Amino acid sequence: MKIMETLKNHPRHFIIPFICLMITFYFTYHAIRGERGLFRLFEIQKEIAEAELLSQETTNLRTKMEKKVKALSPGNLDLDLLEESGRKALNVGDKNDYIIFD
């Protein structure tokens, strides 16, 4: 009861604490949900993990392609790989080959 009487008689005593409370809520909200808040930090960390995974997959694919190119180089020619690449590029098969469609 005394609080209500004090509030009616002296409202200015509650204005500054109320403003400070609202400012605190404002900054707390933006620290958590804002453009640079905690939730955005977790999203960015997830995006970084996905990008690192994609980078690793791309590196593995590049390594495989480099091995294939090295196997087809004139100094180190792999005849089986050359024949396989030729058949795939020309869409040709031997009469004794089995064709399995994916």
Jmol script that loads the backbone (N, CA, C; Angstrom):
load data "model"
ATOM      1  N   MET A   1       0.801  -1.181   0.000  1.00  0.00           N
ATOM      2  CA  MET A   1       0.000   0.000   0.000  1.00  0.00           C
ATOM      3  C   MET A   1       0.850   1.252   0.000  1.00  0.00           C
ATOM      4  N   LYS A   2       1.974   1.197   0.744  1.00  0.00           N
ATOM      5  CA  LYS A   2       2.846   2.363   0.806  1.00  0.00           C
ATOM      6  C   LYS A   2       3.467   2.660  -0.563  1.00  0.00           C
ATOM      7  N   ILE A   3       3.718   1.615  -1.329  1.00  0.00           N
ATOM      8  CA  ILE A   3       4.326   1.803  -2.658  1.00  0.00           C
ATOM      9  C   ILE A   3       3.379   2.570  -3.561  1.00  0.00           C
ATOM     10  N   MET A   4       2.120   2.235  -3.520  1.00  0.00           N
ATOM     11  CA  MET A   4       1.143   2.927  -4.362  1.00  0.00           C
ATOM     12  C   MET A   4       1.010   4.390  -3.954  1.00  0.00           C
ATOM     13  N   GLU A   5       1.037   4.629  -2.663  1.00  0.00           N
ATOM     14  CA  GLU A   5       0.952   6.015  -2.195  1.00  0.00           C
ATOM     15  C   GLU A   5       2.187   6.801  -2.604  1.00  0.00           C
ATOM     16  N   THR A   6       3.353   6.169  -2.471  1.00  0.00           N
ATOM     17  CA  THR A   6       4.590   6.838  -2.866  1.00  0.00           C
ATOM     18  C   THR A   6       4.598   7.099  -4.357  1.00  0.00           C
ATOM     19  N   LEU A   7       4.119   6.151  -5.137  1.00  0.00           N
ATOM     20  CA  LEU A   7       4.070   6.307  -6.588  1.00  0.00           C
ATOM     21  C   LEU A   7       3.132   7.451  -6.984  1.00  0.00           C
ATOM     22  N   LYS A   8       2.010   7.562  -6.286  1.00  0.00           N
ATOM     23  CA  LYS A   8       1.074   8.645  -6.587  1.00  0.00           C
ATOM     24  C   LYS A   8       1.634  10.008  -6.177  1.00  0.00           C
ATOM     25  N   ASN A   9       2.349  10.026  -5.082  1.00  0.00           N
ATOM     26  CA  ASN A   9       2.867  11.293  -4.566  1.00  0.00           C
ATOM     27  C   ASN A   9       4.176  11.711  -5.233  1.00  0.00           C
ATOM     28  N   HIS A  10       5.039  10.733  -5.549  1.00  0.00           N
ATOM     29  CA  HIS A  10       6.359  11.058  -6.099  1.00  0.00           C
ATOM     30  C   HIS A  10       6.675  10.152  -7.297  1.00  0.00           C
ATOM     31  N   PRO A  11       6.048  10.354  -8.453  1.00  0.00           N
ATOM     32  CA  PRO A  11       6.307   9.471  -9.601  1.00  0.00           C
ATOM     33  C   PRO A  11       7.708   9.631 -10.185  1.00  0.00           C
ATOM     34  N   ARG A  12       8.347  10.738  -9.945  1.00  0.00           N
ATOM     35  CA  ARG A  12       9.676  10.944 -10.527  1.00  0.00           C
ATOM     36  C   ARG A  12      10.730  10.035  -9.902  1.00  0.00           C
ATOM     37  N   HIS A  13      10.449   9.487  -8.724  1.00  0.00           N
ATOM     38  CA  HIS A  13      11.401   8.574  -8.085  1.00  0.00           C
ATOM     39  C   HIS A  13      11.475   7.235  -8.832  1.00  0.00           C
ATOM     40  N   PHE A  14      10.477   6.948  -9.634  1.00  0.00           N
ATOM     41  CA  PHE A  14      10.453   5.682 -10.354  1.00  0.00           C
ATOM     42  C   PHE A  14      10.797   5.829 -11.831  1.00  0.00           C
ATOM     43  N   ILE A  15      10.924   7.022 -12.301  1.00  0.00           N
ATOM     44  CA  ILE A  15      11.197   7.242 -13.727  1.00  0.00           C
ATOM     45  C   ILE A  15      12.608   6.786 -14.089  1.00  0.00           C
ATOM     46  N   ILE A  16      13.604   7.196 -13.336  1.00  0.00           N
ATOM     47  CA  ILE A  16      15.001   6.834 -13.658  1.00  0.00           C
ATOM     48  C   ILE A  16      15.227   5.327 -13.540  1.00  0.00           C
ATOM     49  N   PRO A  17      14.776   4.654 -12.471  1.00  0.00           N
ATOM     50  CA  PRO A  17      14.946   3.194 -12.452  1.00  0.00           C
ATOM     51  C   PRO A  17      14.207   2.495 -13.588  1.00  0.00           C
ATOM     52  N   PHE A  18      13.009   2.999 -13.946  1.00  0.00           N
ATOM     53  CA  PHE A  18      12.265   2.409 -15.055  1.00  0.00           C
ATOM     54  C   PHE A  18      13.018   2.574 -16.377  1.00  0.00           C
ATOM     55  N   ILE A  19      13.577   3.747 -16.607  1.00  0.00           N
ATOM     56  CA  ILE A  19      14.361   3.980 -17.836  1.00  0.00           C
ATOM     57  C   ILE A  19      15.598   3.083 -17.850  1.00  0.00           C
ATOM     58  N   CYS A  20      16.268   2.965 -16.725  1.00  0.00           N
ATOM     59  CA  CYS A  20      17.452   2.076 -16.658  1.00  0.00           C
ATOM     60  C   CYS A  20      17.061   0.626 -16.915  1.00  0.00           C
ATOM     61  N   LEU A  21      15.925   0.217 -16.388  1.00  0.00           N
ATOM     62  CA  LEU A  21      15.450  -1.146 -16.623  1.00  0.00           C
ATOM     63  C   LEU A  21      15.147  -1.377 -18.098  1.00  0.00           C
ATOM     64  N   MET A  22      14.513  -0.428 -18.744  1.00  0.00           N
ATOM     65  CA  MET A  22      14.198  -0.560 -20.167  1.00  0.00           C
ATOM     66  C   MET A  22      15.470  -0.580 -21.019  1.00  0.00           C
ATOM     67  N   ILE A  23      16.448   0.230 -20.675  1.00  0.00           N
ATOM     68  CA  ILE A  23      17.721   0.229 -21.407  1.00  0.00           C
ATOM     69  C   ILE A  23      18.427  -1.120 -21.230  1.00  0.00           C
ATOM     70  N   THR A  24      18.375  -1.667 -20.019  1.00  0.00           N
ATOM     71  CA  THR A  24      18.976  -2.975 -19.764  1.00  0.00           C
ATOM     72  C   THR A  24      18.302  -4.059 -20.599  1.00  0.00           C
ATOM     73  N   PHE A  25      16.975  -4.048 -20.642  1.00  0.00           N
ATOM     74  CA  PHE A  25      16.256  -5.012 -21.471  1.00  0.00           C
ATOM     75  C   PHE A  25      16.611  -4.862 -22.944  1.00  0.00           C
ATOM     76  N   TYR A  26      16.725  -3.629 -23.390  1.00  0.00           N
ATOM     77  CA  TYR A  26      17.051  -3.360 -24.800  1.00  0.00           C
ATOM     78  C   TYR A  26      18.399  -3.977 -25.171  1.00  0.00           C
ATOM     79  N   PHE A  27      19.422  -3.683 -24.381  1.00  0.00           N
ATOM     80  CA  PHE A  27      20.757  -4.187 -24.695  1.00  0.00           C
ATOM     81  C   PHE A  27      20.853  -5.703 -24.515  1.00  0.00           C
ATOM     82  N   THR A  28      20.147  -6.240 -23.529  1.00  0.00           N
ATOM     83  CA  THR A  28      20.151  -7.683 -23.331  1.00  0.00           C
ATOM     84  C   THR A  28      19.509  -8.390 -24.522  1.00  0.00           C
ATOM     85  N   TYR A  29      18.399  -7.862 -24.984  1.00  0.00           N
ATOM     86  CA  TYR A  29      17.717  -8.457 -26.136  1.00  0.00           C
ATOM     87  C   TYR A  29      18.632  -8.468 -27.359  1.00  0.00           C
ATOM     88  N   HIS A  30      19.289  -7.339 -27.631  1.00  0.00           N
ATOM     89  CA  HIS A  30      20.144  -7.263 -28.821  1.00  0.00           C
ATOM     90  C   HIS A  30      21.441  -8.057 -28.660  1.00  0.00           C
ATOM     91  N   ALA A  31      21.865  -8.274 -27.427  1.00  0.00           N
ATOM     92  CA  ALA A  31      23.053  -9.110 -27.211  1.00  0.00           C
ATOM     93  C   ALA A  31      22.744 -10.574 -27.497  1.00  0.00           C
ATOM     94  N   ILE A  32      21.486 -10.953 -27.341  1.00  0.00           N
ATOM     95  CA  ILE A  32      21.114 -12.347 -27.576  1.00  0.00           C
ATOM     96  C   ILE A  32      20.557 -12.557 -28.973  1.00  0.00           C
ATOM     97  N   ARG A  33      19.593 -11.740 -29.389  1.00  0.00           N
ATOM     98  CA  ARG A  33      18.884 -11.950 -30.638  1.00  0.00           C
ATOM     99  C   ARG A  33      19.279 -10.981 -31.749  1.00  0.00           C
ATOM    100  N   GLY A  34      20.171 -10.071 -31.493  1.00  0.00           N
ATOM    101  CA  GLY A  34      20.495  -9.033 -32.456  1.00  0.00           C
ATOM    102  C   GLY A  34      21.313  -9.527 -33.634  1.00  0.00           C
ATOM    103  N   GLU A  35      21.682  -8.583 -34.485  1.00  0.00           N
ATOM    104  CA  GLU A  35      22.438  -8.886 -35.702  1.00  0.00           C
ATOM    105  C   GLU A  35      23.794  -9.517 -35.387  1.00  0.00           C
ATOM    106  N   ARG A  36      24.364  -9.133 -34.267  1.00  0.00           N
ATOM    107  CA  ARG A  36      25.660  -9.692 -33.847  1.00  0.00           C
ATOM    108  C   ARG A  36      25.545 -10.391 -32.494  1.00  0.00           C
ATOM    109  N   GLY A  37      24.382 -10.946 -32.217  1.00  0.00           N
ATOM    110  CA  GLY A  37      24.128 -11.591 -30.937  1.00  0.00           C
ATOM    111  C   GLY A  37      24.561 -13.043 -30.908  1.00  0.00           C
ATOM    112  N   LEU A  38      24.186 -13.701 -29.830  1.00  0.00           N
ATOM    113  CA  LEU A  38      24.590 -15.090 -29.626  1.00  0.00           C
ATOM    114  C   LEU A  38      23.991 -16.034 -30.658  1.00  0.00           C
ATOM    115  N   PHE A  39      22.712 -15.854 -30.997  1.00  0.00           N
ATOM    116  CA  PHE A  39      22.096 -16.742 -31.978  1.00  0.00           C
ATOM    117  C   PHE A  39      22.782 -16.609 -33.330  1.00  0.00           C
ATOM    118  N   ARG A  40      23.131 -15.409 -33.715  1.00  0.00           N
ATOM    119  CA  ARG A  40      23.836 -15.206 -34.997  1.00  0.00           C
ATOM    120  C   ARG A  40      25.221 -15.850 -34.941  1.00  0.00           C
ATOM    121  N   LEU A  41      25.860 -15.803 -33.781  1.00  0.00           N
ATOM    122  CA  LEU A  41      27.166 -16.441 -33.620  1.00  0.00           C
ATOM    123  C   LEU A  41      27.061 -17.940 -33.872  1.00  0.00           C
ATOM    124  N   PHE A  42      26.011 -18.569 -33.337  1.00  0.00           N
ATOM    125  CA  PHE A  42      25.832 -20.005 -33.557  1.00  0.00           C
ATOM    126  C   PHE A  42      25.547 -20.316 -35.018  1.00  0.00           C
ATOM    127  N   GLU A  43      24.777 -19.458 -35.686  1.00  0.00           N
ATOM    128  CA  GLU A  43      24.504 -19.653 -37.116  1.00  0.00           C
ATOM    129  C   GLU A  43      25.791 -19.548 -37.926  1.00  0.00           C
ATOM    130  N   ILE A  44      26.619 -18.576 -37.603  1.00  0.00           N
ATOM    131  CA  ILE A  44      27.880 -18.394 -38.336  1.00  0.00           C
ATOM    132  C   ILE A  44      28.802 -19.589 -38.112  1.00  0.00           C
ATOM    133  N   GLN A  45      28.855 -20.104 -36.894  1.00  0.00           N
ATOM    134  CA  GLN A  45      29.688 -21.272 -36.632  1.00  0.00           C
ATOM    135  C   GLN A  45      29.208 -22.479 -37.421  1.00  0.00           C
ATOM    136  N   LYS A  46      27.901 -22.625 -37.566  1.00  0.00           N
ATOM    137  CA  LYS A  46      27.351 -23.717 -38.363  1.00  0.00           C
ATOM    138  C   LYS A  46      27.712 -23.545 -39.836  1.00  0.00           C
ATOM    139  N   GLU A  47      27.614 -22.311 -40.344  1.00  0.00           N
ATOM    140  CA  GLU A  47      27.986 -22.044 -41.736  1.00  0.00           C
ATOM    141  C   GLU A  47      29.469 -22.317 -41.975  1.00  0.00           C
ATOM    142  N   ILE A  48      30.303 -21.985 -41.015  1.00  0.00           N
ATOM    143  CA  ILE A  48      31.747 -22.240 -41.137  1.00  0.00           C
ATOM    144  C   ILE A  48      32.010 -23.742 -41.197  1.00  0.00           C
ATOM    145  N   ALA A  49      31.329 -24.519 -40.365  1.00  0.00           N
ATOM    146  CA  ALA A  49      31.517 -25.974 -40.379  1.00  0.00           C
ATOM    147  C   ALA A  49      31.097 -26.562 -41.724  1.00  0.00           C
ATOM    148  N   GLU A  50      29.976 -26.075 -42.278  1.00  0.00           N
ATOM    149  CA  GLU A  50      29.528 -26.561 -43.585  1.00  0.00           C
ATOM    150  C   GLU A  50      30.512 -26.177 -44.683  1.00  0.00           C
ATOM    151  N   ALA A  51      31.054 -24.963 -44.621  1.00  0.00           N
ATOM    152  CA  ALA A  51      32.018 -24.520 -45.625  1.00  0.00           C
ATOM    153  C   ALA A  51      33.316 -25.322 -45.539  1.00  0.00           C
ATOM    154  N   GLU A  52      33.744 -25.656 -44.328  1.00  0.00           N
ATOM    155  CA  GLU A  52      34.954 -26.473 -44.176  1.00  0.00           C
ATOM    156  C   GLU A  52      34.736 -27.879 -44.738  1.00  0.00           C
ATOM    157  N   LEU A  53      33.552 -28.428 -44.531  1.00  0.00           N
ATOM    158  CA  LEU A  53      33.232 -29.744 -45.084  1.00  0.00           C
ATOM    159  C   LEU A  53      33.241 -29.698 -46.608  1.00  0.00           C
ATOM    160  N   LEU A  54      32.636 -28.668 -47.177  1.00  0.00           N
ATOM    161  CA  LEU A  54      32.638 -28.501 -48.629  1.00  0.00           C
ATOM    162  C   LEU A  54      34.058 -28.321 -49.158  1.00  0.00           C
ATOM    163  N   SER A  55      34.868 -27.580 -48.439  1.00  0.00           N
ATOM    164  CA  SER A  55      36.264 -27.383 -48.840  1.00  0.00           C
ATOM    165  C   SER A  55      37.028 -28.706 -48.836  1.00  0.00           C
ATOM    166  N   GLN A  56      36.795 -29.528 -47.828  1.00  0.00           N
ATOM    167  CA  GLN A  56      37.460 -30.830 -47.752  1.00  0.00           C
ATOM    168  C   GLN A  56      37.033 -31.734 -48.898  1.00  0.00           C
ATOM    169  N   GLU A  57      35.712 -31.736 -49.209  1.00  0.00           N
ATOM    170  CA  GLU A  57      35.233 -32.544 -50.326  1.00  0.00           C
ATOM    171  C   GLU A  57      35.833 -32.076 -51.649  1.00  0.00           C
ATOM    172  N   THR A  58      35.922 -30.778 -51.819  1.00  0.00           N
ATOM    173  CA  THR A  58      36.511 -30.228 -53.044  1.00  0.00           C
ATOM    174  C   THR A  58      37.988 -30.575 -53.151  1.00  0.00           C
ATOM    175  N   THR A  59      38.689 -30.532 -52.038  1.00  0.00           N
ATOM    176  CA  THR A  59      40.108 -30.903 -52.032  1.00  0.00           C
ATOM    177  C   THR A  59      40.286 -32.372 -52.402  1.00  0.00           C
ATOM    178  N   ASN A  60      39.425 -33.236 -51.869  1.00  0.00           N
ATOM    179  CA  ASN A  60      39.501 -34.665 -52.203  1.00  0.00           C
ATOM    180  C   ASN A  60      39.222 -34.897 -53.683  1.00  0.00           C
ATOM    181  N   LEU A  61      38.217 -34.216 -54.219  1.00  0.00           N
ATOM    182  CA  LEU A  61      37.899 -34.349 -55.638  1.00  0.00           C
ATOM    183  C   LEU A  61      39.062 -33.862 -56.503  1.00  0.00           C
ATOM    184  N   ARG A  62      39.662 -32.770 -56.104  1.00  0.00           N
ATOM    185  CA  ARG A  62      40.798 -32.239 -56.863  1.00  0.00           C
ATOM    186  C   ARG A  62      41.974 -33.222 -56.845  1.00  0.00           C
ATOM    187  N   THR A  63      42.215 -33.828 -55.692  1.00  0.00           N
ATOM    188  CA  THR A  63      43.307 -34.796 -55.583  1.00  0.00           C
ATOM    189  C   THR A  63      43.064 -35.988 -56.514  1.00  0.00           C
ATOM    190  N   LYS A  64      41.817 -36.473 -56.563  1.00  0.00           N
ATOM    191  CA  LYS A  64      41.489 -37.590 -57.456  1.00  0.00           C
ATOM    192  C   LYS A  64      41.694 -37.203 -58.916  1.00  0.00           C
ATOM    193  N   MET A  65      41.268 -35.989 -59.263  1.00  0.00           N
ATOM    194  CA  MET A  65      41.422 -35.542 -60.645  1.00  0.00           C
ATOM    195  C   MET A  65      42.893 -35.361 -61.011  1.00  0.00           C
ATOM    196  N   GLU A  66      43.691 -34.872 -60.082  1.00  0.00           N
ATOM    197  CA  GLU A  66      45.125 -34.717 -60.342  1.00  0.00           C
ATOM    198  C   GLU A  66      45.790 -36.077 -60.575  1.00  0.00           C
ATOM    199  N   LYS A  67      45.371 -37.091 -59.809  1.00  0.00           N
ATOM    200  CA  LYS A  67      45.919 -38.436 -60.013  1.00  0.00           C
ATOM    201  C   LYS A  67      45.543 -38.968 -61.387  1.00  0.00           C
ATOM    202  N   LYS A  68      44.292 -38.698 -61.805  1.00  0.00           N
ATOM    203  CA  LYS A  68      43.854 -39.144 -63.122  1.00  0.00           C
ATOM    204  C   LYS A  68      44.636 -38.450 -64.230  1.00  0.00           C
ATOM    205  N   VAL A  69      44.838 -37.165 -64.091  1.00  0.00           N
ATOM    206  CA  VAL A  69      45.596 -36.411 -65.100  1.00  0.00           C
ATOM    207  C   VAL A  69      47.035 -36.898 -65.146  1.00  0.00           C
ATOM    208  N   LYS A  70      47.602 -37.160 -63.972  1.00  0.00           N
ATOM    209  CA  LYS A  70      48.984 -37.655 -63.934  1.00  0.00           C
ATOM    210  C   LYS A  70      49.085 -39.030 -64.593  1.00  0.00           C
ATOM    211  N   ALA A  71      48.048 -39.868 -64.420  1.00  0.00           N
ATOM    212  CA  ALA A  71      48.059 -41.200 -65.029  1.00  0.00           C
ATOM    213  C   ALA A  71      47.917 -41.117 -66.552  1.00  0.00           C
ATOM    214  N   LEU A  72      47.333 -40.050 -67.062  1.00  0.00           N
ATOM    215  CA  LEU A  72      47.170 -39.892 -68.511  1.00  0.00           C
ATOM    216  C   LEU A  72      48.271 -39.048 -69.156  1.00  0.00           C
ATOM    217  N   SER A  73      49.242 -38.614 -68.371  1.00  0.00           N
ATOM    218  CA  SER A  73      50.332 -37.814 -68.942  1.00  0.00           C
ATOM    219  C   SER A  73      51.226 -38.692 -69.820  1.00  0.00           C
ATOM    220  N   PRO A  74      51.871 -38.104 -70.833  1.00  0.00           N
ATOM    221  CA  PRO A  74      52.666 -38.899 -71.780  1.00  0.00           C
ATOM    222  C   PRO A  74      53.800 -39.691 -71.132  1.00  0.00           C
ATOM    223  N   GLY A  75      54.396 -39.166 -70.089  1.00  0.00           N
ATOM    224  CA  GLY A  75      55.510 -39.864 -69.444  1.00  0.00           C
ATOM    225  C   GLY A  75      55.065 -41.039 -68.595  1.00  0.00           C
ATOM    226  N   ASN A  76      53.822 -41.045 -68.173  1.00  0.00           N
ATOM    227  CA  ASN A  76      53.330 -42.070 -67.253  1.00  0.00           C
ATOM    228  C   ASN A  76      51.931 -42.493 -67.711  1.00  0.00           C
ATOM    229  N   LEU A  77      51.827 -43.076 -68.875  1.00  0.00           N
ATOM    230  CA  LEU A  77      50.543 -43.384 -69.484  1.00  0.00           C
ATOM    231  C   LEU A  77      49.987 -44.704 -68.963  1.00  0.00           C
ATOM    232  N   ASP A  78      48.758 -44.663 -68.444  1.00  0.00           N
ATOM    233  CA  ASP A  78      48.050 -45.855 -67.985  1.00  0.00           C
ATOM    234  C   ASP A  78      47.070 -46.233 -69.088  1.00  0.00           C
ATOM    235  N   LEU A  79      47.348 -47.346 -69.778  1.00  0.00           N
ATOM    236  CA  LEU A  79      46.555 -47.739 -70.936  1.00  0.00           C
ATOM    237  C   LEU A  79      45.122 -48.103 -70.576  1.00  0.00           C
ATOM    238  N   ASP A  80      44.927 -48.730 -69.428  1.00  0.00           N
ATOM    239  CA  ASP A  80      43.565 -49.080 -69.009  1.00  0.00           C
ATOM    240  C   ASP A  80      42.718 -47.822 -68.779  1.00  0.00           C
ATOM    241  N   LEU A  81      43.303 -46.819 -68.118  1.00  0.00           N
ATOM    242  CA  LEU A  81      42.588 -45.576 -67.873  1.00  0.00           C
ATOM    243  C   LEU A  81      42.321 -44.843 -69.181  1.00  0.00           C
ATOM    244  N   LEU A  82      43.273 -44.900 -70.095  1.00  0.00           N
ATOM    245  CA  LEU A  82      43.098 -44.263 -71.402  1.00  0.00           C
ATOM    246  C   LEU A  82      41.952 -44.921 -72.174  1.00  0.00           C
ATOM    247  N   GLU A  83      41.910 -46.254 -72.150  1.00  0.00           N
ATOM    248  CA  GLU A  83      40.837 -46.969 -72.843  1.00  0.00           C
ATOM    249  C   GLU A  83      39.472 -46.666 -72.200  1.00  0.00           C
ATOM    250  N   GLU A  84      39.428 -46.644 -70.882  1.00  0.00           N
ATOM    251  CA  GLU A  84      38.178 -46.352 -70.179  1.00  0.00           C
ATOM    252  C   GLU A  84      37.697 -44.938 -70.489  1.00  0.00           C
ATOM    253  N   SER A  85      38.610 -43.995 -70.497  1.00  0.00           N
ATOM    254  CA  SER A  85      38.238 -42.601 -70.795  1.00  0.00           C
ATOM    255  C   SER A  85      37.765 -42.461 -72.239  1.00  0.00           C
ATOM    256  N   GLY A  86      38.421 -43.140 -73.144  1.00  0.00           N
ATOM    257  CA  GLY A  86      38.019 -43.093 -74.553  1.00  0.00           C
ATOM    258  C   GLY A  86      36.640 -43.691 -74.766  1.00  0.00           C
ATOM    259  N   ARG A  87      36.385 -44.828 -74.147  1.00  0.00           N
ATOM    260  CA  ARG A  87      35.066 -45.467 -74.295  1.00  0.00           C
ATOM    261  C   ARG A  87      33.960 -44.600 -73.696  1.00  0.00           C
ATOM    262  N   LYS A  88      34.258 -43.978 -72.555  1.00  0.00           N
ATOM    263  CA  LYS A  88      33.258 -43.131 -71.920  1.00  0.00           C
ATOM    264  C   LYS A  88      32.995 -41.886 -72.765  1.00  0.00           C
ATOM    265  N   ALA A  89      34.039 -41.292 -73.318  1.00  0.00           N
ATOM    266  CA  ALA A  89      33.876 -40.073 -74.111  1.00  0.00           C
ATOM    267  C   ALA A  89      33.178 -40.359 -75.438  1.00  0.00           C
ATOM    268  N   LEU A  90      33.505 -41.471 -76.062  1.00  0.00           N
ATOM    269  CA  LEU A  90      32.930 -41.793 -77.366  1.00  0.00           C
ATOM    270  C   LEU A  90      31.651 -42.621 -77.273  1.00  0.00           C
ATOM    271  N   ASN A  91      31.308 -43.059 -76.070  1.00  0.00           N
ATOM    272  CA  ASN A  91      30.114 -43.870 -75.843  1.00  0.00           C
ATOM    273  C   ASN A  91      30.157 -45.154 -76.687  1.00  0.00           C
ATOM    274  N   VAL A  92      31.299 -45.835 -76.597  1.00  0.00           N
ATOM    275  CA  VAL A  92      31.539 -47.037 -77.385  1.00  0.00           C
ATOM    276  C   VAL A  92      31.858 -48.184 -76.428  1.00  0.00           C
ATOM    277  N   GLY A  93      31.451 -49.384 -76.811  1.00  0.00           N
ATOM    278  CA  GLY A  93      31.759 -50.560 -76.023  1.00  0.00           C
ATOM    279  C   GLY A  93      32.164 -51.712 -76.923  1.00  0.00           C
ATOM    280  N   ASP A  94      32.785 -52.706 -76.351  1.00  0.00           N
ATOM    281  CA  ASP A  94      33.192 -53.897 -77.070  1.00  0.00           C
ATOM    282  C   ASP A  94      32.013 -54.869 -77.101  1.00  0.00           C
ATOM    283  N   LYS A  95      32.038 -55.825 -78.049  1.00  0.00           N
ATOM    284  CA  LYS A  95      30.915 -56.752 -78.130  1.00  0.00           C
ATOM    285  C   LYS A  95      30.852 -57.700 -76.940  1.00  0.00           C
ATOM    286  N   ASN A  96      31.977 -57.878 -76.219  1.00  0.00           N
ATOM    287  CA  ASN A  96      31.993 -58.766 -75.069  1.00  0.00           C
ATOM    288  C   ASN A  96      31.764 -57.994 -73.734  1.00  0.00           C
ATOM    289  N   ASP A  97      31.520 -56.731 -73.821  1.00  0.00           N
ATOM    290  CA  ASP A  97      31.313 -55.916 -72.612  1.00  0.00           C
ATOM    291  C   ASP A  97      29.869 -56.054 -72.120  1.00  0.00           C
ATOM    292  N   TYR A  98      29.745 -56.012 -70.808  1.00  0.00           N
ATOM    293  CA  TYR A  98      28.425 -55.965 -70.182  1.00  0.00           C
ATOM    294  C   TYR A  98      28.139 -54.510 -69.834  1.00  0.00           C
ATOM    295  N   ILE A  99      26.963 -54.040 -70.168  1.00  0.00           N
ATOM    296  CA  ILE A  99      26.600 -52.654 -69.882  1.00  0.00           C
ATOM    297  C   ILE A  99      25.570 -52.648 -68.762  1.00  0.00           C
ATOM    298  N   ILE A 100      25.891 -51.905 -67.719  1.00  0.00           N
ATOM    299  CA  ILE A 100      24.999 -51.785 -66.559  1.00  0.00           C
ATOM    300  C   ILE A 100      24.614 -50.316 -66.467  1.00  0.00           C
ATOM    301  N   PHE A 101      23.325 -50.045 -66.558  1.00  0.00           N
ATOM    302  CA  PHE A 101      22.823 -48.679 -66.488  1.00  0.00           C
ATOM    303  C   PHE A 101      22.538 -48.296 -65.033  1.00  0.00           C
ATOM    304  N   ASP A 102      22.929 -47.109 -64.680  1.00  0.00           N
ATOM    305  CA  ASP A 102      22.661 -46.604 -63.333  1.00  0.00           C
ATOM    306  C   ASP A 102      21.284 -46.004 -63.279  1.00  0.00           C
TER     307      ASP A 102
END
end "model"
wireframe off; spacefill off
backbone 0.3
color backbone group
